[in-house]
Each structure stands twice: as structure tokens, then as C-alpha cells.
Amino acid sequence: MAVDTIVKPTPSKVFPKAGVEAKLRDLLLDAATADAQLKGIALPADKPGKYAASIRLDSLGVVDLLCGLEPVVGFELKEGLVKAGGYKSINDAVGHLMPRIETAWTKHGSAGGKK
């Protein structure tokens, strides 16, 4: 009699950096664009220009955006990742947050899936 073995896929051990960064940039850009429109601020037309544009990103708003990253990383991101006082551009936010998100991802994986 033949016996089939079901093997559960193992979670990736490699941080999904490109996916996390792309989603983070999209979330930050949407928030910055909406804020700029409300305040009548013109942003550059190109994405690199928008990412570098001097636009204040409130820390509480960025904390809210972290929820949008949770499906990508697979766990809840803590508000302590965000710099108090916020950020001066999208690039500033990404540069600060990406290493912290990666560290949280690594710790989460080594914690056996605990939140």
C-alpha cells in the first residue's frame, strides 16, 4: 500500500525586502499625496521627485499606515518602529523604517510565530 506524505510549506526565511519597501512607499505616497492636495501643495510629477520632496509625514499617520504592511510581513508591526515627530520626506521614512521592520521580522520569526 502506498503512503502519501503531506509536507507543509515552510515559511520563507528571507526578509521580503522588495515587497515590503514597495508597499511602504505606496502607502506613504498615497498619504503624502492626499495631505499635499488638502494643503494645496504641488508635488513633483515623477515618483523619485515625490519620494524626495520635503513633505511632513506625521508619526501618528505613519503608525496607522503600518497596518497596511501587516499582510506582507505576516504579523503586527508595533508603533515603536516609527520615529517620534515624524519624517520630512518619504525617503526619510523609508530609510528609517526599513531596517526596523526587517529587525522586527527577524525577531518575529525567531520567536516561533508569536506576536
C-alpha positions in Angstrom: 0.0 0.0 0.0 1.3 3.4 -1.0 1.5 6.1 1.6 1.4 9.8 0.6 3.1 12.3 2.8 1.8 15.8 3.1 4.5 18.4 3.6 3.6 21.8 4.9 5.4 24.6 3.1 8.0 26.2 5.3 7.8 30.0 5.7 10.4 31.9 3.9 13.5 32.7 6.0 14.4 35.6 3.8 13.0 39.0 4.5 10.8 40.1 1.6 12.6 43.5 1.4 11.4 44.5 -2.1 7.8 43.7 -1.4 7.8 45.5 2.0 9.6 48.6 0.6 7.3 48.8 -2.4 4.2 48.6 -0.2 5.6 51.0 2.3 6.4 53.5 -0.5 2.9 53.1 -1.9 1.2 53.7 1.4 3.4 56.7 2.2 3.0 58.2 -1.2 -0.8 57.9 -1.0 -0.8 59.6 2.4 1.6 62.3 1.3 -0.4 63.0 -1.9 -3.7 63.3 0.0 -2.1 65.6 2.5 -0.5 67.8 -0.2 -3.8 68.1 -2.0 -5.6 69.2 1.2 -2.9 71.8 1.8 -2.6 73.0 -1.8 1.0 71.8 -2.1 2.2 70.8 -5.5 4.3 67.7 -5.5 6.8 66.8 -8.3 5.3 64.8 -11.2 7.8 61.9 -11.1 7.9 59.3 -8.3 11.5 59.8 -7.4 10.8 63.5 -7.0 7.7 62.8 -4.9 9.8 60.4 -2.7 12.4 63.1 -2.1 10.0 66.1 -1.8 10.0 67.9 1.5 6.6 66.9 3.0 6.0 66.3 6.6 4.7 62.8 7.5 3.1 62.8 10.9 4.3 59.9 13.1 0.7 59.0 14.1 -0.3 58.8 10.5 2.7 56.6 9.7 1.8 54.3 12.6 -1.7 53.9 11.0 0.0 53.0 7.7 1.9 50.2 9.3 -1.3 48.2 9.3 -1.1 48.1 5.5 2.2 46.3 5.8 1.0 43.5 8.1 -0.3 41.3 5.3 3.1 41.5 3.6 5.2 40.7 6.7 2.6 38.3 8.3 2.5 39.9 11.8 1.5 43.0 13.7 4.1 45.8 13.5 4.5 47.8 16.7 4.1 51.6 16.8 7.6 51.9 18.4 9.1 51.4 14.9 8.0 54.9 13.9 10.2 57.9 14.8 8.6 60.3 17.3 7.9 63.6 15.5 7.5 62.0 12.1 9.5 62.4 8.9 10.5 65.1 6.5 10.0 63.0 3.3 9.0 59.6 2.0 12.7 58.7 1.5 13.4 59.7 5.2 10.6 57.5 6.4 11.6 54.5 4.3 15.3 54.9 5.3 14.3 54.9 9.0 11.6 52.2 8.9 13.0 49.5 6.6 15.9 48.4 8.9 13.5 48.4 11.9 10.8 46.4 10.0 13.5 43.9 9.0 14.7 43.5 12.6 11.1 43.1 13.8 10.6 40.4 11.1 13.7 38.6 12.1 12.7 38.7 15.8 9.2 37.6 15.0 10.5 34.5 13.1 12.8 33.5 15.9 10.0 33.9 18.4 8.2 31.0 16.9 5.4 33.0 15.3 4.4 34.9 18.5 3.0 38.4 18.1 
